[in-house]
């Protein structure tokens, strides 16, 4: 699958308007002017003005001084929920304002981080970088990771006549709309395991309805997101509809992790005591590798400090339960950690191990 790297995700009008207000012209061109080139010698620009110095005289400058643009994902996905929860917890008035941005999903967020003005950080899937190896050879120098967030499990949901993954060979399988995690990672995973199917990229709601009615030859749908998925928790399906196993092997170990689906996740589809073997795509919070002498670096550094210091709030009531399993010290294969994040961990060695 090929995709135009320079494409820019469409934002909702509300998010786009808010993001527009957050952009300062002197700061938005770092991504597109290759500020991190091998011969770049960045000079420190003036730091953002202190809130107390600008709030009274210049409200516009005050609200923009410590604003961070965070590319989240689709409205129905887990990444935008995590982005919104982070924004709530780190909010510090004029001292820090994080704007979660609705995008086409964690795969397209690599594009957003590289090219979309006003985006400082993003939530991406680890295998998204595979596509950029040839097109952006120095991708590891442009993107750094802040936090390994959570796994996005592969769900292969099939009609009753399908008994195993191999039964899908030559049959119609839907991978959701282009730009989503399923549309990118799904075909990549199927290719790696040597399974050739007839791929479609239509909304999953449409594909699921075709599966229910036995129309159009639709044999399966592939979801890649954090479990449990509402469509399967709340949906009612005829007997025989099920998830099929996806065994973990060496062909998948560079980007993926072993996982499983159980009755605790989907009591209406999986029997008690049964486990459906599958794999998971690590989802990570990453940041553009701003020069340490830039204002944008200072903003992200403050965001990191607030996020790490307040992780216990995210692990409390009212937030996604997956925050409780996050390990601040966990790494992301293929990337180096954002310097301010590593510095925080070095200062708080015990705190980095507190959330495993």
C-alpha positions in Angstrom: 0.0 0.0 0.0 1.3 3.4 -0.9 0.3 6.6 0.7 1.2 10.3 0.0 3.3 11.3 3.0 2.5 15.0 2.5 -1.2 14.5 2.9 -2.7 16.5 5.7 -5.4 15.0 7.9 -8.7 16.8 7.9 -9.6 18.3 11.3 -13.0 19.1 12.7 -13.8 22.7 12.4 -13.7 23.2 16.2 -10.3 21.5 16.6 -8.9 23.3 13.6 -10.1 26.6 14.9 -8.6 26.1 18.3 -5.3 24.9 16.8 -5.1 27.9 14.6 -5.2 30.1 17.6 -2.4 28.2 19.2 0.1 28.6 16.4 2.7 31.3 16.6 4.1 32.1 13.1 7.7 32.2 14.3 7.4 28.6 15.6 5.4 26.6 13.1 7.9 26.0 10.4 10.4 23.8 12.1 8.9 20.6 10.8 8.8 21.7 7.2 12.2 23.4 7.1 14.1 20.3 8.3 15.3 22.0 11.5 17.1 18.9 12.5 19.4 18.6 9.5 22.9 17.3 10.1 24.4 20.8 9.7 21.7 22.7 11.6 23.0 24.9 14.4 19.8 26.1 16.1 20.0 29.3 18.2 17.8 29.6 21.3 14.9 31.9 20.6 13.3 34.0 23.3 11.5 31.7 25.8 7.7 31.9 25.9 6.7 34.8 28.1 5.7 34.1 31.6 1.9 34.0 32.0 1.9 36.6 34.7 3.8 39.0 32.4 1.3 38.6 29.5 -2.1 37.7 31.0 -3.0 41.3 31.8 -1.5 43.1 28.8 -1.9 40.6 26.0 -4.4 37.8 26.5 -3.7 36.4 23.0 0.0 35.9 23.8 -0.9 34.5 27.2 -3.1 31.7 25.9 -0.6 30.8 23.3 2.6 30.9 25.4 2.5 27.3 26.7 0.1 25.6 24.2 1.0 22.1 22.9 -0.8 20.5 19.9 -1.4 16.8 20.4 -2.5 14.7 17.4 -4.9 12.1 18.8 -7.0 10.1 16.4 -10.5 9.2 15.3 -13.4 10.2 17.6 -14.4 6.5 18.1 -10.9 5.3 18.9 -8.9 4.8 22.1 -6.0 7.3 21.1 -8.2 10.4 21.1 -9.7 9.3 24.5 -6.2 9.0 25.9 -5.2 12.4 24.4 -8.3 14.0 26.0 -7.6 12.5 29.4 -4.0 13.6 29.3 -5.1 17.1 28.4 -7.5 17.2 31.4 -4.8 16.1 33.9 -1.9 18.3 32.7 -4.0 21.4 32.3 -2.4 24.3 34.2 -4.2 27.4 33.0 -1.9 29.8 31.2 1.1 27.7 32.4 0.2 24.7 30.1 -2.7 24.1 27.6 -2.7 20.9 25.6 -5.0 20.7 22.6 -6.1 17.2 21.6 -6.7 17.2 17.8 -9.1 14.8 16.0 -7.2 13.2 13.1 -7.6 10.2 10.8 -5.9 7.9 13.2 -2.6 6.9 14.8 -1.1 5.8 11.5 -1.7 9.1 9.8 -0.5 10.9 12.9 3.1 10.3 11.8 2.3 12.6 8.8 0.8 15.1 11.2 3.9 15.1 13.4 6.2 15.5 10.5 4.3 18.0 8.4 1.2 19.5 10.1 1.9 23.0 11.6 1.1 23.3 15.3 1.5 19.6 16.1 4.2 19.0 18.8 3.3 15.5 19.9 1.2 12.6 18.6 -0.1 9.1 19.4 1.1 6.6 16.9 1.2 2.8 16.3 4.7 1.4 16.4 4.6 -0.3 13.0 3.6 3.1 11.3 7.3 3.8 11.0 7.8 0.8 8.7 6.3 2.8 5.8 8.7 5.7 6.3 12.0 3.7 6.3 12.6 4.4 2.6 10.7 7.6 2.2 12.1 9.4 5.3 15.4 7.6 5.9 16.2 9.7 9.0 12.7 9.1 10.6 14.3 8.0 13.9 16.1 11.4 14.2 12.9 13.4 13.6 10.6 11.5 16.1 11.3 10.6 19.7 9.1 8.7 22.1 7.7 10.0 25.4 5.7 7.0 26.7 4.7 3.5 25.7 1.0 3.9 26.2 -1.0 0.7 25.5 -1.3 -2.2 23.1 -3.9 -2.1 20.3 -5.1 -5.7 19.9 -5.8 -7.3 16.5 -9.4 -8.5 16.2 -10.2 -10.8 13.3 -14.0 -11.3 13.4 -15.5 -13.8 11.0 -18.7 -15.4 9.8 -19.7 -18.9 11.1 -18.3 -20.8 8.1 -14.8 -19.5 8.8 -13.0 -21.8 11.3 -9.4 -20.4 11.1 -7.3 -17.6 9.8 -6.2 -19.6 6.8 -9.8 -20.1 5.8 -9.9 -16.4 4.8 -7.5 -17.0 1.9 -9.0 -15.5 -1.2 -12.1 -14.2 0.6 -13.3 -10.7 1.2 -11.9 -9.0 4.4 -12.6 -5.5 5.4 -9.9 -3.3 7.0 -11.9 -0.2 7.8 -11.4 3.1 6.0 -8.1 4.3 4.6 -5.9 6.1 7.2 -7.1 4.0 10.2 -4.9 1.6 12.2 -6.7 -1.4 10.7 -6.3 -0.2 7.1 -2.5 0.2 7.6 -1.5 -2.5 10.1 -4.0 -5.2 9.0 -2.8 -5.7 5.4 0.8 -5.5 6.7 0.2 -8.2 9.2 -1.7 -10.4 6.7 1.2 -10.0 4.2 3.8 -11.0 6.9 1.9 -14.2 7.7 1.5 -15.0 4.0 -2.3 -14.7 3.8 -3.7 -13.3 0.6 -7.2 -12.0 0.8 -9.6 -9.7 -1.1 -9.1 -6.4 0.8 -11.9 -3.8 1.2 -11.7 -0.5 2.9 -15.2 0.6 3.8 -16.6 1.7 7.2 -16.7 -1.2 9.6 -20.4 -0.6 10.4 -21.2 -1.3 6.7 -19.0 -4.3 6.5 -20.5 -5.8 9.8 -24.0 -5.4 8.4 -23.0 -7.2 5.2 -21.5 -10.0 7.3 -24.7 -10.3 9.3 -26.9 -10.6 6.2 -24.4 -12.7 4.2 -24.2 -10.1 1.5 -21.4 -9.2 -0.9 -19.2 -12.1 0.2 -17.9 -10.3 3.2 -16.2 -13.0 5.3 -14.4 -11.0 8.0 -13.6 -7.6 9.5 -10.3 -6.6 11.0 -10.2 -4.2 14.0 -7.0 -2.9 15.5 -7.6 -0.9 18.7 -7.6 -1.2 22.4 -9.9 -3.9 23.7 -12.7 -4.2 24.5 -14.5 -2.7 21.4 -18.0 -1.5 21.9 -19.2 -3.0 18.6 -18.6 -6.5 20.0 -19.5 -5.8 23.6 -22.9 -4.3 22.9 -23.6 -6.0 19.5 -25.7 -9.1 19.2 -24.6 -11.7 16.6 -26.0 -15.0 15.5 -24.3 -18.2 16.8 -21.1 -19.0 15.0 -19.8 -15.4 14.6 -16.5 -15.4 16.3 -12.9 -14.2 16.6 -10.2 -16.4 15.0 -6.7 -16.9 16.4 -3.7 -15.1 15.0 -0.6 -17.0 16.3 2.5 -14.9 17.2 5.7 -15.9 15.4 9.1 -14.6 14.4 7.7 -12.7 11.4 5.8 -10.4 13.7 8.3 -9.9 16.6 9.9 -6.7 15.3 6.9 -4.4 15.8 4.2 -6.6 17.6 3.6 -8.3 20.9 1.7 -11.5 21.8 -1.8 -11.0 23.3 -5.2 -12.7 23.6 -8.9 -12.1 23.8 -11.0 -13.6 26.6 -14.5 -13.8 28.0 -13.6 -11.0 30.3 -13.3 -8.8 27.2 -16.2 -10.2 25.2 -18.6 -12.4 27.3 -21.1 -12.7 24.5 -18.6 -14.1 22.0 -16.0 -16.0 24.0 -16.7 -18.8 26.4 -15.5 -18.7 30.0 -12.0 -20.2 30.2 -11.3 -19.8 26.5 -8.5 -17.6 25.1 -8.2 -16.5 21.5 -4.6 -16.0 20.6 -3.8 -12.7 18.8 -1.2 -10.0 18.5 -1.0 -6.4 19.6 0.4 -3.2 18.1 2.1 -1.0 20.7 0.6 2.5 20.8 3.0 5.2 21.9 3.0 8.9 22.7 5.8 10.5 20.6 7.1 14.0 20.1 8.8 15.8 17.3 12.5 16.0 18.0 12.6 19.7 18.5 16.0 21.3 19.1 16.6 21.6 22.8 17.2 25.3 22.3 13.7 26.0 20.9 10.5 27.2 22.4 8.6 24.2 21.1 11.0 21.9 23.0 10.3 23.9 26.2 6.6 23.4 25.7 6.8 19.7 25.2 9.2 19.4 28.1 6.7 21.1 30.4 4.0 18.8 29.1 6.1 15.7 29.9 6.9 17.0 33.4 3.2 17.5 34.2 2.2 14.2 32.6 4.8 12.1 34.4 4.3 13.9 37.8 0.5 13.5 37.6 0.3 10.0 36.3 -1.3 8.9 39.6 -4.3 11.1 38.8 -4.8 9.3 35.5 -4.7 6.0 37.4 -7.6 7.0 39.6 -11.4 6.8 39.1 -12.9 8.4 36.0 -10.1 7.5 33.6 -9.3 4.6 31.2 -8.3 1.6 33.3 -5.3 1.0 31.0 -3.5 3.9 32.7 -3.0 1.6 35.7 -0.8 -0.8 33.7 1.5 1.9 32.2 5.2 1.6 33.0 6.9 5.0 32.5 10.3 3.3 32.0 9.0 1.0 29.1 10.8 1.6 25.8 9.5 1.8 22.2 11.5 -0.3 19.7 13.3 1.7 17.1 13.1 5.1 18.7 15.0 7.1 21.3 13.3 8.8 24.2 12.5 12.5 24.2 15.4 14.1 26.2 13.2 15.8 28.8 11.4 12.5 29.4 14.6 10.7 30.0 15.8 13.4 32.3 12.6 13.1 34.4 13.2 9.4 34.7 16.8 9.9 35.7 15.6 12.3 38.5 12.8 9.9 39.6 14.1 6.3 39.4 11.5 5.0 41.8 8.7 6.9 40.2 9.5 5.4 36.8 8.9 1.9 38.2 5.7 2.7 40.1 3.4 2.1 37.2 4.0 -1.4 35.9 
